[in-house]
Amino acid sequence: MCRNIRQLHNFAPPATPEEVRAAALQYVRKVGGSPQPSRANEEAYAVAVDAVAEATQRLLDSLVTTAPPKDRDVEAAKARARAQARYA
């Protein structure tokens, strides 16, 4: 199950629909309390993921900032360096 959901706002290029959906899926799994829903709950999870993804995309589309967009590769390198320092 997810430990965190990554920031999607203010990146160049912007978050893709797949990234938004993946974040929504992580959120629903976390809130639902299981990484895989039972067959009885599959439809409820699917509806929730769609709703959260839609709300997330609306949020990202409406946010404004004066900060320059972050570079995905640079941010990923920083995260790897922090992880290496933490687990070394």
TORBANU-998989 format. One record per residue (C-alpha): residue number from 0; x, y negated, z negated; residue in one letter. Coordinates in steps of 0.2 Angstrom, whole numbers, plus 5000, padded with zeros to 4 digits. Each point is the difference from the previous one (the first is absolute). Layout:
BEGIN
(NUM, (X, Y, Z), a)
...
//
This chain:
BEGIN
(0, (5000, 5000, 5000), m)
(1, (5006, 4982, 5003), c)
(2, (5010, 4991, 4987), r)
(3, (4998, 4983, 5009), n)
(4, (4992, 4992, 5015), i)
(5, (5012, 4990, 5010), r)
(6, (4998, 4982, 5005), q)
(7, (4993, 4997, 5017), l)
(8, (4998, 4981, 5001), h)
(9, (5013, 4988, 5008), n)
(10, (5010, 5012, 5010), f)
(11, (5006, 4999, 5018), a)
(12, (4993, 5009, 5009), p)
(13, (4983, 5000, 4990), p)
(14, (4994, 5016, 4992), a)
(15, (4992, 5012, 5012), t)
(16, (4983, 5008, 4998), p)
(17, (5008, 5016, 4996), e)
(18, (5010, 4992, 4986), e)
(19, (4984, 4992, 4993), v)
(20, (4991, 5017, 5001), r)
(21, (5014, 5009, 4991), a)
(22, (5000, 4987, 4986), a)
(23, (4981, 5002, 4999), a)
(24, (5002, 5019, 4999), l)
(25, (5013, 4998, 4986), q)
(26, (4989, 4989, 4990), y)
(27, (4984, 5011, 5002), v)
(28, (5011, 5015, 4995), r)
(29, (5006, 4991, 4984), k)
(30, (4983, 4993, 4995), v)
(31, (4992, 5017, 5004), g)
(32, (5013, 5009, 4989), g)
(33, (5005, 5013, 5013), s)
(34, (5011, 5001, 5015), p)
(35, (4988, 5011, 5009), q)
(36, (4981, 4999, 4998), p)
(37, (4990, 5016, 4997), s)
(38, (4988, 5004, 5015), r)
(39, (4986, 4993, 4990), a)
(40, (5008, 4983, 4999), n)
(41, (5009, 4999, 5018), e)
(42, (4986, 4989, 5007), e)
(43, (5001, 4988, 4985), a)
(44, (5018, 4999, 5002), y)
(45, (4999, 4996, 5019), a)
(46, (4987, 4987, 4997), v)
(47, (5010, 4992, 4986), a)
(48, (5016, 5000, 5011), v)
(49, (4991, 4992, 5014), d)
(50, (4993, 4986, 4989), a)
(51, (5016, 4997, 4991), v)
(52, (5010, 4999, 5017), a)
(53, (4987, 4988, 5007), e)
(54, (5001, 4989, 4984), a)
(55, (5019, 5000, 5000), t)
(56, (5001, 4995, 5019), q)
(57, (4988, 4986, 4996), r)
(58, (5010, 4994, 4986), l)
(59, (5017, 5001, 5010), l)
(60, (4991, 4991, 5014), d)
(61, (4995, 4986, 4989), s)
(62, (5016, 4997, 4990), l)
(63, (5010, 4985, 5004), v)
(64, (5018, 4996, 4994), t)
(65, (5013, 4987, 5003), t)
(66, (5014, 5013, 4997), a)
(67, (5009, 5007, 5016), p)
(68, (4995, 5018, 5004), p)
(69, (5011, 5014, 4992), k)
(70, (5010, 5011, 5011), d)
(71, (4995, 5019, 4998), r)
(72, (5017, 5007, 5002), d)
(73, (5008, 4987, 4988), v)
(74, (4987, 5004, 4987), e)
(75, (5002, 5019, 5002), a)
(76, (5019, 4998, 4998), a)
(77, (4998, 4990, 4984), k)
(78, (4988, 5014, 4993), a)
(79, (5013, 5013, 5005), r)
(80, (5013, 4990, 4991), a)
(81, (4989, 4998, 4984), r)
(82, (4996, 5019, 5000), a)
(83, (5018, 5005, 5002), q)
(84, (5005, 4988, 4985), a)
(85, (4986, 5007, 4990), r)
(86, (5003, 5019, 5003), y)
(87, (5019, 4999, 5002), a)
//
